[in-house]
Structure formats: C-alpha cells, structure tokens
Amino acid sequence: MSDNKHIDDVTGVETTGHEWDGIRELNNPLPRWWLWVWYASIVFSIGYWVLYPAWPYPGGYTKGLIGTTSRMEFIEDMKKAKALQAPYEQKLSQATLEQVRTDPELLEYAMAGGKSAFSVNCSQCHGSGAQGFKGFPNLNDDEWIWGGTLEDINFTITHGVRNETDDEAHSTDMPAFLQDEILTPSEIADVSEYVMSLSGTSTDAVSSKKGQVIFAEQCAACHQAAGEGSTDLGAPALNNTIWLYGGDKKTIMETVSNSRKGVMPAWGQKLNADVIKKLTIFIHSLGGGQ
C-alpha cells in the first residue's frame, strides 16, 4: 500500500496510499480542535469511571468514589415529587368530582394527572387525542352511549362495559336480529334504510317506510321512537351522523344482523379511585362532558 503513496499535484500533500476508482485520499492531519475534544473525552471518561459505578466484576461492580447512582438520584427525585404532590393528593381524595371541577388549582392538578393516565391506559383504544376509532368511541364530542356526566363517566371507567370481571359493568346487549332469527334479510335491509333516514342519508323512501314499522316494533324500546337513544340502556342515538362502527347501509345491516358487543375493562380493578377521578375530570373536559 505504501508504494501507492505520492505527493498530490494540487495540494502538495502526501496521499495515504488508498485509492478508490482513481480517487486518492490525502493524508491530512486531524483538526487540532477535534484532537483536543477527543483527549478531553478520554479524560472525562476516566474521571467518570472513578467517580461513578462503572465496571462489573464477579459478585458486584465498582461503586465509585461519590457513592451514588442514577437509580438513587431517580428515587430521590421521585420522593421529592411525591412530597410536593401529597397536599394535592389528599385534597383530591377528599373532594367530590364537582368540587374538583370547580376548584381551579385542584382542577389543573387533576387534569395533568388525568392526561398522563389517559396516555398510559386509554389512548391505545381511544387514540392519543381521544378521537376514537371504529368500535372505540370518540370522547371529544357530546355523544355518550352510557352518559356524559361526571358520575356517569366515573362509573363507566370504574366498572367498564360487558367485561366478565365486574358484576356492575354496563351489560345491555343488542339482539342479533338475523342470527337470532328475529328478522329476515329483507326486513333488516328495510329497517337499516329507515335508520339511515333518521340522519337524512336514506335514498329509498319505499324501503324506509317499511322499515319504520319494523323499527317501531323492534328497536324503539331501546333507541326511542325518534332514534334519540337512551344512555340508561346504552342504546346510541341514531338520529345524527355520529357512528361508532359506520353509518353506510352495509355496516348498519351488519350491526343489525349480528349485533356489536364491544368490551371495556373495569379500570377500578387496576387503578385506584383517585387516578380514576383524575381520568374522569380529564375526559369530562375534552368537550363533550354533560
């Protein structure tokens, strides 16, 4: 390789002897500032190894001269944070939901905690912005399946929906009208057309008229005569364009035929009452709380 070294005609600098497709590498020295940074890094690393835990050995590791670790620093920071939070936590624990909502300082604290808890526990289904997805309700609007008051939201979070772990979970089910042989396919098509008419999207007046009779007989008991829904029964309003699974005819027919049985965990079995209180306050504040 050394035989390939020569003096570059343009710069007068000797090359390293490396060559790629006719391109030669100049043997320029490294910038002095770069070398000093490198030397300083070496000195710093040696000092770090001496001061902090660094080297493992059988049965342990070097403890460092200052006797501290990032874990210990984290634990101390957490203790300080909990000490600062303690007065707010005590006040939050003793306050009702309405008292939290109307206390600006406590509300700000609960909102921050609720937002954090939502990101960790709820965003996977409802979205990071609580916008929801197909089958998972949007929490930013004023449409609530089981009610949007503070108490309603708190109950729903605590006990969940149609889970098998909490006896108090919301459990009302919609019949599977085709599977259960309650309606025929043509009747399901007609009642679906009528459901679409409630939100102004129907395109078949004749089918809708037939569906109106079926709706009155089979659906109005839960969804109410005008399709306004019932939060007591968990029956969604059908007279608007807010849909949990979709508002096109094919999707509505699928829902009527086979029902939907969405499940929500009983968070009261995983989170303490104060965290659920924070979640309640946060969700209620998103724009649709009643």
N, C-alpha and C positions, 0 to 999 in steps of 0.2 A: 504493500500500500504506500510505503514511503517513497517508492520510486515514482509515484504519480504526483508528488508534490512539485509545485513550481511557483514562481512569482507571477501574480496576476498583472497583466499589462496595464490595466486601467487604474487600479488602486495601489499597486506596488506591494500588496500584502501577500504573504505566502499562503498557499492553499493547504487544506488538511490532507489532501490526497484522495478524498472521497469524491466520487463523480457519479452522477445520475443522468443518463441520456445527454451527456455533453455538458451538464451543469456542474460546476465545481464549487465546493464550499470553502469560503475564506476562513482562515484561522485567526479571526479577530478575538482579542481578549474580551472577557465578560465585562460589562459596565461596572465601574468601581462601586456605584451606589448599590447595585444588585449584590455584589460580593459582601458589602458591609451588612446588608439586610440578612443575608444568609448566615454570616458569622453571628449576628445578634440573635437569630433564631436558634442557633445551636446553644448559645449561652443561656437563653431563656429556657430551652427545653431541659438543660442540665439543672437549672435552678428549680424548675417545676418538679422534676423527678425527686429532688432533695426535699422540697417543702411539702409536697402533696403525696398521697398514696399513689404508687405508680407500678412497682414491679412485683409480680406474683412469685411466690416460691412455695415449695411443698408445705402445706398446712397453713398458709396465710399469705400476707403481702406486706410490702413496706408501708408503714403508717405515715411517714412524712414528719418533718420537724414541727409543723404548726398544728398537727393533730386534728385536722378537720377534713371533711369530705363534702362533696356536692350534695350527697344524700342528707348529711347533717344540716347543711345550710337550707336545704329544701324543707326539712322538718321544722326548723326554727321559723322559717318564713310562714309556713302553714299555721304554726302556733300563734304567731302574731296576727295573721289574717283572721283566725277564729276568735281571737280575743277582741278584735275590732268589730267582728260580726255579732258577738254574743248579745249585746244590748238589743240589736235589731231582731235577732232570732227569738229572744224572749218576748219582745213586744209583738212580733208576728204571731207567735204561738198562742198568745192570749187574746189576740184580736179576731173579730169576725171578718168574713170576707168583705162585707160592706165597709167596715171600719178601715180595713187595709186600703180599699179602693178610694176612700175619701181622705186619707192621711197622705199628703204629698210626699213626705220624706219616706214613710214606710212603703208607699206605692212604688217609688223609684227603686227601693231595695228589692221589693218583691218582683218587680218587672225584670230587673237584671238577673235575679236568680231563676225566674221562670224561663227567660230566654235561653239561659245556659242549659237548664234541664230539658227544654224542648229540643235543643240541638242534639243532645245526647240520646234522648229516649223516644222522641216523636217524629223527628224530621225524616227518618228513614221511610216512613209511610206517608206522612202528610207534606213532605217537601221542606227544604230549608227555609222557604218563605211562607210556609203553611198554606201553599196554594193548592195542595191536594193533587191526587192523580185518579185515574179511573178506579173506582171502588174505594177510594180514600177521600173523605170529604174535604173540601176547601174550607178553611177556618177563617178566611178573611171576609167572607160575605155575611149576610144576615139570615142565611138559610140554615136551620138547625133541625136535624132529624129527631133528636131527643131533648131539645130545649136549649136556649142560649142564655139563661140567667146564670148568675154566679153559682147558685146552688145546683142548677141542672148540670152545668159543666163540671163542677166538682164531683158530683155523683157519677157522671159518666166516666171521668178519668179514674176515679177510685174503683169502681166495680166493673167497668168495661161493657162489652156487648157480645152476647152469645158465646162466651167462653165457658169452659167446663170446670173452672176453678173457683168461681164466685157465685154463690146462690142468689145474690142480689143483682147480678148482671142484667142489663136490658136483654130481654129474650123473645120479644114478639117476632114471629116469623110470618112471612107472606106465603100463602099457598102456592104450590107449583101447579098452576091450573091445567096444564097439559099432562104432566106426569101423573098428577092425582086424578086425571080423567074428569075434571070438573067442567072444562070447556073443550070444544072441538077446535082444530086448527083454524077453521074459518071464523069461528066466534072470537078466537084470540086475535085474528087479523082485524076484525071489526072493532073490538074494544081498544086495541092499540091505536087504531085510526082515531077513535074518539079521544083517547088520552092526548094524542097529538093536537087535536082541535082545541084542547083546553089552553094550550100555549100558542095557538094561532099558526100551527105548522101543518095542519091536515090538508090533504089535496083531494080527498074522496068524500064528498058530502053524503053520499048514499051509505057507504060503509060506516061512516061516523055516526049516522043516525041509528043504524042497527046497534052499534057499539054503545051508544048512550043508554039503551035499555039494559044491556048486559052490565055496564058499569054500575048502574043504579042497584042492580040485584047482587052483584058480586064484590064490588070494590068500594062503594060509597061508605060502607060501615066503618072502614078504616081511613080512607083517603078523603072522606066527607063529600057531600053532594056536588060541590063546585070544584073539587080537587084541591082544596086548600091544605089538606093533610092534617095530621094530628101528632103532636110531639108526645102525647101521653102513650100512644101506641107505636111510636117510631115509624109512622107512615109518612113518607115525604110528600111535600106539596107537588102537585102535578100541573098546576096552572101557571107555571113560569118556565123559563128556558134554562134553569139550573138542573143539571142531571148528574147523578153520581156515576152511572155506567154508560150514559149516552142517550140522546133523545131522538135518534133516527128510528124509523119503523122496525127495521130488523132487530136492533138492540132492544127496543121496547117489547117486541114479541118474544125475544129470548128471555127477558126478565119475567114477563107474564107466564110464559110456558114453564120455566124451570125454577123461578124464584131466585133471590140472591140472599146469601146467608153470611154476610161479612162479619168478621170477628175482630174484636179489640181486646187486648189484655186487660186484666184487672190490675191497674198500676198500684192500687192500695196494698197489694201483696208484695210489691217490690220497692216502693218509695214510701217515705214517711209522710205523715199528714201535712207537715209544713212545706215540704217540697211540692206536694200536690196542690197546696194552697197557692204557692208561687206560680205553678203551671196554670192554675185556674185564672188567676189575675192576668197573666200574660195573654192567654188565649182569648179571654173576655175582651181584652183591649185591642185586639187585632182589627176590629172594625165592625164585627157583627154581634158583639155582646148585647144581650137584651136587658 
